Amino acid sequence: MFTLPPISLYIHIPWCLKKCGYCDFYSYVSKESIPEKKYVEHLLKDFEKDLYLINDREINTIFIGGGTPSLLQSDSIKKLIHGIKTRNMISKNAEISIEANPKTLEYQRFIHYKNAGVNRFSLGVQTFNSNLLKKIERTYTSKEVINAVIESKKINDNLNLDLMYGLPDQLLEDALSDLQCAIKYNPSHISWYQLTIEPNTLFYAKKIKLPHENIIFNMLIEGDKLLEKSGYKKYEISSYSKLNYQCQHNLNYWNFGDYIGIGCGAHGKITQKNGTIIRTIKNKNTNHFLSGNYLNSIHTVSERDKIFEYFMNVFRLYQPVCKKHFREKTNVNESLIEKNIQIAIKKGFLINELDFWCTTKKGKNFLNLLLEIFL
């Protein structure tokens, strides 16, 4: 029997202190003061307009991302979270995360964030190396990063540190040094991902040169060993956590759960009672959004796209893929993908068990090639 998946809420705050050269998320630098009071009011109205899509489901996680959400004053975050709770049921133990830039960390404001209901902080460190911070055009120094990590730990033990490897001119020892520094402060979660240069970024236009692929591969292999040795379990391609500290919001994405996306440029995925999946994209233009024009597009996902999107998410996880889970989340019969599965097995990317598909080490290392089989 088909059952609706769990649902999360993503809230996009588009403003930044500075647009990073590698960033392809929707964000921009505000030259004037942020109209945050008005924006929060419209976020809640945007949320109200999407409620009909979720069929009275309880929201399990909330993620406030961007941009730089930590630019918002504590009263704005308090009003936002309270407004969501008064409009829809929120799980009693809901994970509520906020992304933060080390430059914007103000101890008292973050205390207020926690009092408003935020119970997980995600700090965009990227690197502890001052020279590399300059190369990737971050707005803070190594000293400010370390201070931000220490202050965040005082406020909340549930802390994620975002780190990148494969930075311009970065050496293997630099990457491992970043991890060692992060581990020293004992965060509950570390997101460690490779820098890739997307076509619509400033770094792409500048033709920024990254380390050789062999060096980057060694960073990944040696970094994995170091993190595992230090008590961090890899549960997704770029995610490592202490026991019981996996990011529940991201796990919902990767398990092909549902989510509402509110705010400028936010994306949503909502399953209907008949198994149809709806995708929404919100208006990127801030002036239009603040005029009440929230929805940019809405469309139904085709059966073939649904299959690809499912595997694009679940193959990122370090766990077997349950065949029953595939049927429940897509409402698609697995006979439609039998040929694709056989191709993936012959190429050494998958192992077929009675109730599961297991990704091999080769499949994880060449994930894009595995996914192309289902595209």
C-alpha positions, 0 to 999 in steps of 0.5 A: 500500500502506498503511503505518503513520505515524511515531510520537511521544510526548507527556508531560503534566505538569499542575502550574503556578506559577499558572493563566493566565487565558487557558489552557484546557489541563489544568493546576492550581496545586499547593498542596502539593509536587509528588509528582513521583517517584510521578508519573514512576513512573506515567507509565512504567507508563502508557507500558507499557500503551500499547505494544501499540498502536504495533506496535513502531514507533520513537519519533521525537520526545518532547515534555514539555509542560504545565502547567510541566514545568520545575518537575520536578527534573533527576533526575525528567526523567533517570529519565523519559527513561531509562525510556522508552528502556529500554521502547521503541526511540527514534530515534538522532536523536530530538528531545526537547523540554521546555516551560519557564516563565521563572520556573522557569529554573535554569541548573544544572537545565537543564544536567542536563536537556540531559545527560539527553537533552533537546535542544530547549527551548521557553520560554513568553515570551508578551511582553517587555512588563512591563505586558502580562505583568501584564495576561495574569497571567504570574508573571514580569517582563520582566527575568526573561524576558530573563535566561531567554532569555540563560541558555537560549541558553548551554545549547542553541542549539535554542531556541523562544520562544513569543510571543503577539499580540492581547493586551489593550490591545496596540498594533501597535508593542508586538507588533512590539517583542516580535518585534524583542526575540526576534529580537535573541537569535537563537532557532532557532524562534519560535512567534507566535500570536494570543491567543484567549479560549476559553469555559472560561477565566477571561478569558472569564468576566471578559469581557476585551477584546482589540484590534480585529480590524483591529489584530490582522490588521495585527499578523499581516501586519507580524509576518510581514514582520519575521520573514521579513526576519530569516531566519525561514521560516513553515512553519505558521500560527503557526510560524517557524524558521531553516533545519532547525530546524522543530519535528519533534514538531509537524510530525508532528502536522500531517502527521497522524502518530501519537502516544502521550499519557501523563500526566493528560489527555493525548491520543493518536492511534494508527493500527493495521495495518488503517488504523483510527485509535484515539484515547485520552484519559487520566484528568484526575484526578491522584488517580485517575491516581496510583492506576493508573487511567490511561485515561479513554476510547478510541475508533475514529475514524469515516471522516468524522471522519478526513477532517476531522482530516486536513485540520484538521492539514495545512492549517495547513502552508505546503506543498502537500497531496499526494493520495498522502499523504492516501490513505496517512495516512487509508486513505480514497479521495479520491473521498469528498471530491470534492464538498468539494474542488470547493466549496473551489475555487469559494470560492477556498480551494484550487487543484487540481493533478494530484498536490496540493491547494494552499491559497491565501492566502485559504484560509490567511487564512480557514482555519476557513471552509475547514475547515467545508467538510470538517466 
